[in-house]
Amino acid sequence: MSSSTDTAGRCPFGHGAEAPEGHHGYEPFQMKDPFTAYAELRIEQPVMFDERVGLYVVSRYDDIKAVFEDWETFSSENAQAPVRERGAAAKKIMEDGGFTAYSGLSARRPPEHTRIRAVVQKAFTPRRYKALEPFIRQNVVELLEKMLARPDRHGDLVKDLAYDVPTITILTLIGADVAQVDTFKRWSDSRAAMTWGDLSDEEQIPHAHNLVEYWQECLRLVRVAHEEGGDNLTADLVTSQQEGAEISDHEIASVLYSLLFAGHETTTTLISNALRELLARPEQWQQLVEDPKRIPAAIDEVLRYAGSIVGWRRKALKDTEVGGVALEEGAQLLLLMGSANRDENKFSAGEDFDITRPNAREHLSFGYGIHYCLGNMLAKLQAKIALEEVARLAPGLQLENPDAIAFRENLSFRVPETVPVSWKA
């Protein structure tokens, strides 16, 4: 992220500075521990305008769920818009490189959203999940065994497990080259930084080049599917188009552009956060080791308590109100799902992590309404397999120095940089 001496195009209050008076400690880009500020916002100012990012910050469960549900009033069109305007140099790089990517689904509105989602949903079949499951499990086992073979008995569950598993899964699903894991991760990191980060104009330049490469690869995958077919999601979408489904090549490429990011970035974080939270609580971890059937419920509690996405944006299409606060047409909102998921009015003792929580599945980490995450089942399947195999192969893993774990700075994603672990011989 930006250095402290380079402030062009950046939030003047971010990067360690204290929040201005009246903002209850809330820092838009700080992800180390945003939850204390979230709790303050829910009590003191559940709908707060934050001039630093030009967004109304909404923090209560009922308000956020209502906004998600009312897509006719609250548009998703700004969900993928850059938080910081792109500088002239980055814009030129992207224009010259033919970058015309658009959101696959999350920033589209009906009827366009309805039309494209209907086509994509048919390609996201249970058959594809079932076919991927043994492949995912084999990949998890191989990565874990490789880590556990280290003589120093130290590892990092982000780098050694969570980084590769979802990326290889999504690349296989869409028919991309699994040997390019690091390349796709680099492109995805750039997409996150350019969309939800706080970069100076100069810092945007290498990321702009990466996004051009990323988009050109999505277009290439669609061309290959037309020319060669294949047994993958991209080929399924092209076949549907050829059979009369109303979806263009550009729209298919845009779906890939979104899937290649959302399909692994958030799942990498889900696996990382699941292991980080559970290993920090040996008693609850031991319950899963002894009874792996509890793992699906534990994953929902992780999604509630430590979701990958803690904030998502919407735009008011008319004069309206949220939580008793009047909003004018054009007002932009940041919905803090990470706050809603701990709202005491919805989740008793919401600040406590409890894998036996009866209503954990009512979290908002996958959104709500027409934009509910299409890949939620695949994400939970991969997290389930990862937890099952760690519980089987390495039940005695110990989390190392959890208080030192850093989180990337951005507006929406709470991503741990590392999950360091050790084990006994």
C-alpha positions as CSV (number, residue, x, y, z in Angstrom):
1,M,0.0,0.0,0.0
2,S,0.9,3.7,-0.1
3,S,3.9,5.0,1.9
4,S,3.3,7.6,4.6
5,T,5.1,10.2,2.5
6,D,3.1,9.7,-0.7
7,T,-0.5,11.1,-0.2
8,A,-1.6,11.9,-3.8
9,G,-5.1,10.6,-4.3
10,R,-5.3,9.1,-0.9
11,C,-7.4,9.3,2.2
12,P,-5.8,11.9,4.5
13,F,-7.0,10.2,7.6
14,G,-6.0,6.6,6.8
15,H,-2.9,4.5,7.4
16,G,-2.7,4.7,11.2
17,A,-4.1,8.2,11.8
18,E,-6.9,8.5,14.3
19,A,-10.4,8.8,13.0
20,P,-11.8,12.4,13.1
21,E,-14.2,13.4,15.9
22,G,-17.6,11.9,15.5
23,H,-16.5,8.8,13.6
24,H,-16.4,6.5,16.7
25,G,-13.0,5.1,15.9
26,Y,-14.0,3.8,12.5
27,E,-11.2,3.6,9.9
28,P,-12.4,2.7,6.4
29,F,-9.3,0.9,5.3
30,Q,-8.1,-0.6,8.6
31,M,-8.8,-4.3,9.0
32,K,-6.7,-5.4,11.9
33,D,-9.6,-5.1,14.4
34,P,-12.5,-3.0,13.0
35,F,-15.1,-4.7,15.3
36,T,-14.7,-2.3,18.3
37,A,-15.5,0.6,16.0
38,Y,-18.4,-1.3,14.4
39,A,-20.0,-1.9,17.8
40,E,-19.7,1.8,18.6
41,L,-21.3,2.7,15.3
42,R,-24.3,0.3,15.9
43,I,-25.0,2.1,19.2
44,E,-24.1,5.7,18.5
45,Q,-24.5,6.3,14.8
46,P,-25.8,3.3,12.8
47,V,-26.0,5.3,9.6
48,M,-23.0,7.7,9.5
49,F,-21.8,9.7,6.5
50,D,-18.0,9.3,6.2
51,E,-16.6,12.2,4.2
52,R,-13.3,10.5,3.8
53,V,-14.8,8.0,1.3
54,G,-18.0,9.8,0.4
55,L,-20.2,6.9,1.7
56,Y,-23.0,6.5,4.2
57,V,-21.7,3.7,6.5
58,V,-24.5,1.4,7.6
59,S,-23.8,-1.0,10.5
60,R,-27.0,-2.6,11.8
61,Y,-28.3,-6.0,10.7
62,D,-31.9,-5.1,9.9
63,D,-30.9,-2.0,8.0
64,I,-28.4,-3.8,5.8
65,K,-30.7,-6.7,5.1
66,A,-33.4,-4.3,4.1
67,V,-31.0,-2.5,1.7
68,F,-29.9,-5.7,0.1
69,E,-33.5,-6.8,-0.3
70,D,-34.7,-3.5,-2.0
71,W,-32.7,-3.7,-5.2
72,E,-35.1,-1.3,-6.9
73,T,-34.2,1.5,-4.5
74,F,-30.6,0.6,-3.8
75,S,-28.6,-0.2,-6.9
76,S,-25.6,-2.5,-7.0
77,E,-24.1,-0.5,-9.9
78,N,-21.3,1.0,-7.7
79,A,-20.3,-2.3,-6.1
80,Q,-17.2,-2.7,-8.3
81,A,-16.4,1.0,-8.8
82,P,-13.0,2.1,-7.7
83,V,-13.0,3.6,-4.3
84,R,-10.3,6.0,-5.4
85,E,-10.6,7.5,-8.9
86,R,-8.1,6.1,-11.4
87,G,-5.3,8.4,-12.3
88,A,-4.6,9.6,-15.8
89,A,-1.7,7.2,-16.4
90,A,-3.6,4.2,-15.2
91,K,-6.6,5.1,-17.3
92,K,-4.4,5.4,-20.4
93,I,-2.8,2.1,-19.8
94,M,-6.2,0.4,-19.5
95,E,-7.7,2.2,-22.5
96,D,-4.7,1.4,-24.7
97,G,-4.8,-2.2,-23.5
98,G,-8.4,-2.7,-24.5
99,F,-9.7,-3.1,-20.9
100,T,-13.4,-3.0,-21.1
101,A,-14.2,-5.6,-18.3
102,Y,-17.4,-5.2,-16.4
103,S,-18.8,-7.0,-13.4
104,G,-20.0,-10.5,-14.0
105,L,-23.1,-10.2,-11.8
106,S,-22.6,-8.2,-8.6
107,A,-22.7,-4.7,-10.1
108,R,-25.4,-5.5,-12.6
109,R,-29.1,-4.7,-12.2
110,P,-32.3,-6.4,-13.5
111,P,-33.3,-7.1,-16.1
112,E,-29.6,-7.5,-17.3
113,H,-28.6,-9.2,-14.0
114,T,-31.6,-11.6,-14.1
115,R,-30.8,-12.6,-17.7
116,I,-27.1,-13.3,-17.2
117,R,-27.5,-15.0,-13.8
118,A,-30.1,-17.4,-15.2
119,V,-27.5,-18.6,-17.8
120,V,-24.6,-18.7,-15.3
121,Q,-26.7,-20.5,-12.7
122,K,-27.4,-23.4,-15.0
123,A,-23.7,-23.9,-15.5
124,F,-23.0,-23.9,-11.7
125,T,-24.5,-27.4,-11.4
126,P,-24.3,-29.9,-8.5
127,R,-22.6,-32.2,-11.0
128,R,-19.7,-29.8,-11.3
129,Y,-19.4,-29.6,-7.6
130,K,-19.5,-33.3,-7.2
131,A,-16.9,-33.8,-9.9
132,L,-14.6,-31.3,-8.2
133,E,-14.8,-32.7,-4.7
134,P,-12.3,-35.5,-4.9
135,F,-9.9,-33.2,-6.8
136,I,-10.2,-30.6,-4.1
137,R,-9.6,-33.2,-1.4
138,Q,-6.5,-34.6,-3.1
139,N,-5.1,-31.1,-3.5
140,V,-5.7,-30.3,0.2
141,V,-4.0,-33.5,1.3
142,E,-1.0,-33.1,-0.9
143,L,-0.4,-29.5,0.3
144,L,-0.9,-30.4,3.9
145,E,1.5,-33.4,3.7
146,K,4.1,-31.2,2.0
147,M,3.9,-28.7,4.8
148,L,3.9,-31.3,7.6
149,A,7.1,-32.8,6.1
150,R,9.1,-29.8,7.0
151,P,11.8,-30.6,9.5
152,D,11.5,-27.2,11.3
153,R,7.8,-28.0,12.0
154,H,6.6,-24.5,11.2
155,G,4.2,-23.4,8.4
156,D,1.9,-20.7,7.2
157,L,-1.7,-21.9,6.5
158,V,-2.2,-19.0,4.0
159,K,0.8,-19.7,1.9
160,D,1.0,-23.5,2.4
161,L,-2.7,-24.3,2.0
162,A,-5.3,-21.6,1.6
163,Y,-3.5,-19.7,-1.2
164,D,-3.4,-22.6,-3.7
165,V,-6.6,-24.7,-3.0
166,P,-9.3,-22.2,-4.2
167,T,-7.2,-20.8,-7.0
168,I,-6.5,-24.3,-8.5
169,T,-10.2,-25.1,-8.0
170,I,-11.5,-22.1,-9.9
171,L,-8.9,-22.3,-12.6
172,T,-10.0,-26.0,-13.2
173,L,-13.6,-25.0,-13.1
174,I,-13.3,-22.4,-15.9
175,G,-10.7,-24.3,-18.0
176,A,-7.7,-22.0,-17.3
177,D,-4.0,-23.1,-16.8
178,V,-3.5,-24.3,-13.3
179,A,0.2,-23.8,-13.7
180,Q,-0.5,-20.1,-13.6
181,V,-1.6,-19.9,-10.0
182,D,0.8,-17.1,-9.1
183,T,-0.1,-15.1,-12.2
184,F,-3.8,-15.2,-11.5
185,K,-3.1,-14.3,-7.8
186,R,-1.0,-11.3,-9.0
187,W,-3.9,-10.2,-11.2
188,S,-6.4,-10.7,-8.4
189,D,-4.3,-8.7,-6.0
190,S,-4.2,-5.9,-8.5
191,R,-8.0,-6.0,-8.9
192,A,-8.5,-5.8,-5.2
193,A,-6.0,-2.9,-4.8
194,M,-7.4,-0.9,-7.8
195,T,-11.1,-1.4,-6.8
196,W,-11.1,-1.3,-3.0
197,G,-7.7,0.0,-2.1
198,D,-6.3,3.5,-1.3
199,L,-3.6,3.9,-3.9
200,S,-1.8,7.0,-5.2
201,D,-1.8,7.7,-9.0
202,E,1.7,6.4,-9.3
203,E,1.0,3.2,-7.3
204,Q,-1.9,2.4,-9.6
205,I,0.4,2.0,-12.7
206,P,1.7,-1.6,-12.2
207,H,-1.8,-2.7,-11.2
208,A,-3.3,-1.2,-14.4
209,H,-0.9,-3.3,-16.5
210,N,-1.9,-6.4,-14.5
211,L,-5.6,-5.7,-15.1
212,V,-5.1,-5.4,-18.8
213,E,-3.3,-8.8,-18.8
214,Y,-6.1,-10.2,-16.7
215,W,-8.9,-9.0,-19.0
216,Q,-7.1,-10.2,-22.1
217,E,-6.8,-13.7,-20.6
218,C,-10.6,-13.8,-19.9
219,L,-11.2,-12.9,-23.6
220,R,-8.8,-15.6,-24.7
221,L,-10.5,-18.2,-22.6
222,V,-13.8,-17.4,-24.4
223,R,-12.2,-17.7,-27.8
224,V,-10.6,-21.0,-26.9
225,A,-14.0,-22.3,-25.7
226,H,-15.5,-21.3,-29.1
227,E,-12.7,-23.0,-31.0
228,E,-12.1,-26.1,-29.0
229,G,-15.0,-26.6,-26.6
230,G,-14.2,-28.4,-23.4
231,D,-15.6,-29.8,-20.2
232,N,-15.5,-26.6,-18.1
233,L,-17.7,-23.7,-17.1
234,T,-16.5,-21.4,-19.9
235,A,-17.3,-24.0,-22.5
236,D,-20.7,-24.6,-20.8
237,L,-21.5,-20.9,-21.1
238,V,-20.4,-20.7,-24.8
239,T,-22.5,-23.8,-25.5
240,S,-25.5,-22.2,-23.9
241,Q,-24.9,-19.1,-26.1
242,Q,-24.7,-21.3,-29.2
243,E,-27.9,-23.0,-28.2
244,G,-29.7,-19.7,-28.0
245,A,-29.1,-18.4,-24.5
246,E,-29.0,-14.6,-24.4
247,I,-25.4,-13.9,-23.3
248,S,-22.6,-12.3,-25.3
249,D,-18.9,-13.1,-25.5
250,H,-18.1,-9.9,-23.6
251,E,-20.6,-10.9,-20.9
252,I,-19.1,-14.4,-20.6
253,A,-15.6,-12.8,-20.3
254,S,-16.9,-10.5,-17.6
255,V,-18.3,-13.4,-15.7
256,L,-14.9,-15.1,-15.9
257,Y,-13.2,-11.8,-14.8
258,S,-15.4,-11.8,-11.7
259,L,-15.2,-15.6,-11.0
260,L,-11.4,-15.7,-11.3
261,F,-11.3,-13.1,-8.5
262,A,-14.3,-13.9,-6.3
263,G,-14.0,-17.6,-6.8
264,H,-10.7,-17.9,-5.0
265,E,-9.9,-14.6,-3.2
266,T,-12.8,-14.8,-0.7
267,T,-12.4,-18.6,-0.3
268,T,-8.7,-18.3,0.4
269,T,-9.7,-15.8,3.1
270,L,-12.5,-18.1,4.4
271,I,-10.1,-21.0,4.8
272,S,-7.5,-18.8,6.4
273,N,-9.9,-17.2,8.8
274,A,-11.6,-20.5,9.7
275,L,-8.3,-22.1,10.8
276,R,-7.1,-18.9,12.4
277,E,-10.2,-18.5,14.6
278,L,-10.6,-22.2,15.4
279,L,-6.9,-22.9,16.3
280,A,-7.1,-19.8,18.5
281,R,-9.8,-21.7,20.5
282,P,-8.4,-25.2,21.2
283,E,-11.5,-26.4,23.0
284,Q,-13.8,-25.6,20.0
285,W,-11.2,-27.0,17.6
286,Q,-11.0,-30.2,19.5
287,Q,-14.8,-30.6,19.2
288,L,-14.4,-30.6,15.4
289,V,-11.4,-33.0,15.6
290,E,-13.6,-35.4,17.6
291,D,-16.7,-34.9,15.5
292,P,-16.1,-33.6,12.0
293,K,-19.8,-33.6,11.3
294,R,-19.8,-30.3,13.2
295,I,-17.6,-28.6,10.6
296,P,-20.4,-27.2,8.4
297,A,-22.0,-25.4,11.3
298,A,-18.5,-24.1,12.4
299,I,-18.0,-22.7,8.9
300,D,-21.2,-20.7,9.2
301,E,-20.0,-19.3,12.5
302,V,-16.7,-18.3,10.9
303,L,-18.6,-16.6,8.1
304,R,-20.6,-14.7,10.7
305,Y,-17.8,-13.8,13.0
306,A,-14.9,-13.4,10.6
307,G,-16.3,-13.1,7.1
308,S,-14.1,-12.5,4.1
309,I,-16.1,-9.5,3.0
310,V,-17.0,-7.0,5.7
311,G,-18.3,-4.2,3.6
312,W,-20.2,-3.8,0.3
313,R,-21.5,-0.8,-1.6
314,R,-24.9,0.3,-2.9
315,K,-26.3,3.5,-4.5
316,A,-29.7,5.1,-3.8
317,L,-31.7,5.6,-7.0
318,K,-34.2,7.9,-5.4
319,D,-34.7,9.9,-2.3
320,T,-35.2,7.5,0.6
321,E,-34.1,6.7,4.1
322,V,-32.2,4.0,6.0
323,G,-32.4,3.6,9.7
324,G,-34.3,6.9,10.0
325,V,-31.6,8.8,8.1
326,A,-32.8,10.6,5.0
327,L,-30.8,10.0,1.9
328,E,-30.9,11.9,-1.4
329,E,-30.9,10.3,-4.8
330,G,-27.4,9.3,-5.7
331,A,-26.2,8.8,-2.2
332,Q,-23.7,5.9,-1.9
333,L,-23.7,3.4,0.9
334,L,-21.2,1.1,2.5
335,L,-23.0,-1.8,4.1
336,L,-20.9,-3.2,6.9
337,M,-21.8,-6.9,6.9
338,G,-19.0,-7.5,9.3
339,S,-20.9,-5.3,11.8
340,A,-24.3,-6.7,11.0
341,N,-23.1,-10.2,11.7
342,R,-22.3,-9.2,15.3
343,D,-25.4,-7.2,15.9
344,E,-26.7,-8.2,19.4
345,N,-30.2,-7.6,18.2
346,K,-29.8,-10.5,15.8
347,F,-27.1,-12.7,17.3
348,S,-27.1,-13.1,21.1
349,A,-23.6,-12.5,22.5
350,G,-22.6,-11.5,18.9
351,E,-19.0,-10.7,19.9
352,D,-18.5,-14.3,21.0
353,F,-17.3,-17.1,18.7
354,D,-19.5,-20.2,19.2
355,I,-19.6,-23.1,16.7
356,T,-22.8,-24.3,18.3
357,R,-24.7,-21.0,17.6
358,P,-28.1,-22.0,16.4
359,N,-28.7,-19.1,13.9
360,A,-25.2,-18.6,12.5
361,R,-26.5,-19.4,9.0
362,E,-28.4,-16.1,9.0
363,H,-25.2,-14.1,8.6
364,L,-25.0,-11.7,5.7
365,S,-21.5,-12.5,4.5
366,F,-22.8,-13.8,1.1
367,G,-25.1,-10.9,0.8
368,Y,-28.9,-11.2,0.6
369,G,-31.6,-11.0,-2.1
370,I,-31.1,-11.2,-5.8
371,H,-27.3,-10.8,-5.5
372,Y,-26.8,-13.6,-3.0
373,C,-23.4,-15.1,-3.8
374,L,-23.7,-17.7,-6.6
375,G,-20.6,-19.5,-5.5
376,N,-21.5,-19.9,-1.8
377,M,-21.8,-23.7,-2.0
378,L,-18.4,-24.1,-3.7
379,A,-16.7,-21.8,-1.1
380,K,-18.2,-23.7,1.8
381,L,-17.3,-27.1,0.2
382,Q,-13.7,-26.1,-0.1
383,A,-13.6,-24.8,3.5
384,K,-15.2,-28.0,4.7
385,I,-12.7,-30.2,3.0
386,A,-9.8,-28.1,4.3
387,L,-11.0,-28.3,7.9
388,E,-11.7,-32.0,7.6
389,E,-8.2,-32.8,6.4
390,V,-6.4,-30.5,8.8
391,A,-8.4,-32.2,11.6
392,R,-7.5,-35.6,10.3
393,L,-3.8,-35.1,9.4
394,A,-2.8,-32.3,11.8
395,P,-5.2,-32.1,14.8
396,G,-2.4,-30.8,17.0
397,L,-1.6,-27.7,15.0
398,Q,-0.8,-24.7,17.2
399,L,-1.4,-21.1,16.1
400,E,1.7,-19.0,16.5
401,N,1.5,-15.4,17.8
402,P,-2.0,-14.6,16.6
403,D,-1.9,-11.0,17.8
404,A,0.9,-10.3,15.4
405,I,-1.1,-11.3,12.3
406,A,-1.5,-8.4,9.9
407,F,-4.5,-7.7,7.6
408,R,-4.4,-6.0,4.3
409,E,-5.7,-2.4,4.1
410,N,-8.7,-2.0,1.9
411,L,-12.4,-1.0,2.2
412,S,-14.2,-4.3,1.9
413,F,-12.0,-7.5,2.4
414,R,-10.6,-8.7,5.7
415,V,-7.6,-10.7,4.6
416,P,-5.0,-12.1,7.0
417,E,-1.5,-11.9,5.5
418,T,-0.4,-15.0,7.3
419,V,-1.6,-17.8,9.6
420,P,1.6,-19.1,11.2
421,V,1.4,-22.5,12.8
422,S,3.7,-25.1,14.4
423,W,3.4,-28.7,15.4
424,K,5.1,-31.4,17.4
425,A,6.9,-34.4,16.0
